[in-house]
Amino acid sequence: MSNQTDPIAELINLLAVLPGVGRKTATRFVYFILKQDAEYVKDLAAALVELKEQVGFCAHCCDLTRESPCRICGDERRDHQTICVVQSPQDVLAIEATGEFRGLYHVLHGILSPLEGKGPDDIKLAELLARLSNGVEEVIVATNPSVEGEATALYIKKLLVPLGVKVSRIASGLPMGSHLEFADKVTLGRSIADRRVL
Amino acid sequence: MRLQTLAAQHFRNLQDFRIVPHPRFNILIGYNAQGKTNLLEAIYLSANLKSFRTHQNEELVRFGLQEARVVAEVQRGNDTLTLELKLQTRRRLVWVDGQLTRRLTDALGLLQVILFAPEDVALIKGQPSARRSFLDHAVFVSRASYLSILSDYNATLKRRNAVLKNDRRDAKLLEVYSEQLVEHGAEVIGARLELLRQLRPLFNDAFRNIFGAKLEASIRYRASWADQVDLDAPPDANTLRCAMLAAIRALGGDELRRKQSLVGPHRDDLEVLLDGTPAKAHASQGQHRSIVLALKCAEILLLKDRFGLEPILLLDDVSSELDSTRNQQLFSFLASLSGQVFITTTAREHILLDQDQSAWTVHQGGLTPAD
C-alpha cells in the first residue's frame, strides 16, 4: 500500500493548487468528476494533455497560442507598427474584446516586482526589444495602474525611448456610465489631474 | 460637528451602551483601567476607521466574542448621518446611512476628531516619527485624499528599498524607482508644507494668546535634502522633485551601501523654535507642554476655518500632565470654542467647567450618569 496513493486524495491535491480553488472546492470537483460518465473524463484528461502539448508561446508576442505566429501576429491586416504591452494573456483578451485596438500585442507574463524578486530578466522584456527592429513606431504600455505597473511602464520607456520608439501609457480615469459622486477619491482625483483639452 | 448619539456593542471591556452626549462638554470620570479611553477609542474609530492604540481587531472586540459594533449619529452642519462600524477578526465594515461602503476610505473624513493623549506631551522631545505622524494626521484630517498619496509613497519606498537590497540590482530599475520616489515624495512634502503654511499663524497666535507666552514660536519643516530650498515659502512640486533627486544623486553609493532610501519625506522632521532656538533641546518642561497644546489648538482652529465645522475633540486624561496654570489656560481656550468635547479624567477637580456639560462615571466597563 505504501507506494500507492489514494486516487481521490491525489486528484484533490492536484486541483487544490489551482488559483481560486481551495481543498473544499477541489473535493467538490473530484466527486463531480467521479459521477460523470467515462467519456467526459477521457475528454477532460485528453484536453488537459493537449493543452500543455499544443499551446506554447508565440515567437513574436509571447502570447499563449497553438500556432506560432499567433492569430494576431499573423494577421496582415493589423497594424504591425504599434505594439500594446500587457501583463498577462487575459489582458489581451480584455483589450481584444473592446475592438478598439488593431495593432499587435506583447505579453510580459508578469511585472517588475522588487518585493517578489522579479526583475527585468524574469519577464519577457528581451523578447520585446528583439521585435523593435521590424519597423515598430509606437509601444503602448497597458500594465495595471498600480505602483509596480507604473514602475514597469517607466522602465520600458527608459529602454525604448533611446531606440527612437514612441512610448505611450494607457489613460486612467472614470468608468463610462458611472456617476462622479460615486467614484472613489483616487480615481476621481487622477482623472482631474490627467484631464484633456476639449 | 457633533455626536448626537453613540452606541457600542461588545466593544473592548465596555458594557453595551447608548449615550446621548452633550453638544458641548462630556466628562468621563473613573479610575485607571475602567474603560474611559475605550470610549474615546470608539469615537476615534468612527472617524478614522483605525485605532490610536492597536492594529489588531481582536483587541477591540470583547474577549470571547466574534464581532463588535459602534454606531454614531453625527450632525454635520444641517445634515445628520449615521456611521455604523463593524469590527470582525479579519475585517472592518462601515455603513453610512445604512449603506455598506465598498471601500473603507469612502467613509473617511465624514467625522473629524482630534485626539489629545498624554503621550502627545512628549511630541517635541520624542522621536521624529511621532512628529511626522502628527503632521500626516493633521494633513489627512483636512484633506482625506492625502491617505492615498501617503500610501503610494510608502509602497514606492518599500519597493525602492527592495531594489537597493537586491544584489543583482538593475541600475535602470533603481533609476525608475528613484524618479517614482521623488514624484510621490514631492506630493507628500507639498501637502505637508501647505498644511504648515496654514497652521503657522494659528500656532503662533495660540502659543502667545492662549498660553500667554512671551517668546516667539515658529515651526520649521526640516529635510536633509533641502539645504538649497526655502521650505517656508512653499516651493512648487517641480522644485521639490529636483532638490530630492539632486540629493539622491549627491549621496552617490551611500544608499547602496546601507541598502535603504536615505532621502525623502520618511526621514524629514518638524522643528519648533522659541526665539530662534530649537525647543527640543532648550525649552523648559512647561514650554514643551504649551507648544504641544498650541499645536493641537491650531489644528482645531484650522479645521474650523477650512470646513466651517469644529472637529470633535477627545482629551484623554490630559489635565494630569499639566500644571494648574496651563490647565486653566486650556479650559479657557476650550470654553472659547463651540464644538463638542469628550474628556476623560481620574479627578473631577481637574475639569474647570461649571456649565454645558454631561458627566458619566466609568466603572468596570459600565457607564452611569454622574451628578
Chai-1 contact restraints between the chains, C-beta under 6 A:
chainA,res_idxA,chainB,res_idxB,connection_type,confidence,min_distance_angstrom,max_distance_angstrom,comment,restraint_id
A,P114,B,R159,contact,1.0,0.0,6.0,A-B,restraint_1
A,P114,B,A162,contact,1.0,0.0,6.0,A-B,restraint_2
A,P114,B,V163,contact,1.0,0.0,6.0,A-B,restraint_3
A,L115,B,A162,contact,1.0,0.0,6.0,A-B,restraint_4
A,G119,B,D170,contact,1.0,0.0,6.0,A-B,restraint_5
A,P120,B,D170,contact,1.0,0.0,6.0,A-B,restraint_6
A,V147,B,A155,contact,1.0,0.0,6.0,A-B,restraint_7
A,V147,B,T156,contact,1.0,0.0,6.0,A-B,restraint_8
A,A151,B,V176,contact,1.0,0.0,6.0,A-B,restraint_9
A,A151,B,Q180,contact,1.0,0.0,6.0,A-B,restraint_10
A,L154,B,V176,contact,1.0,0.0,6.0,A-B,restraint_11
A,Y155,B,L173,contact,1.0,0.0,6.0,A-B,restraint_12
A,Y155,B,V176,contact,1.0,0.0,6.0,A-B,restraint_13
A,K158,B,K172,contact,1.0,0.0,6.0,A-B,restraint_14
A,D184,B,R103,contact,1.0,0.0,6.0,A-B,restraint_15
A,K185,B,S145,contact,1.0,0.0,6.0,A-B,restraint_16
A,V186,B,S148,contact,1.0,0.0,6.0,A-B,restraint_17
A,G189,B,S145,contact,1.0,0.0,6.0,A-B,restraint_18
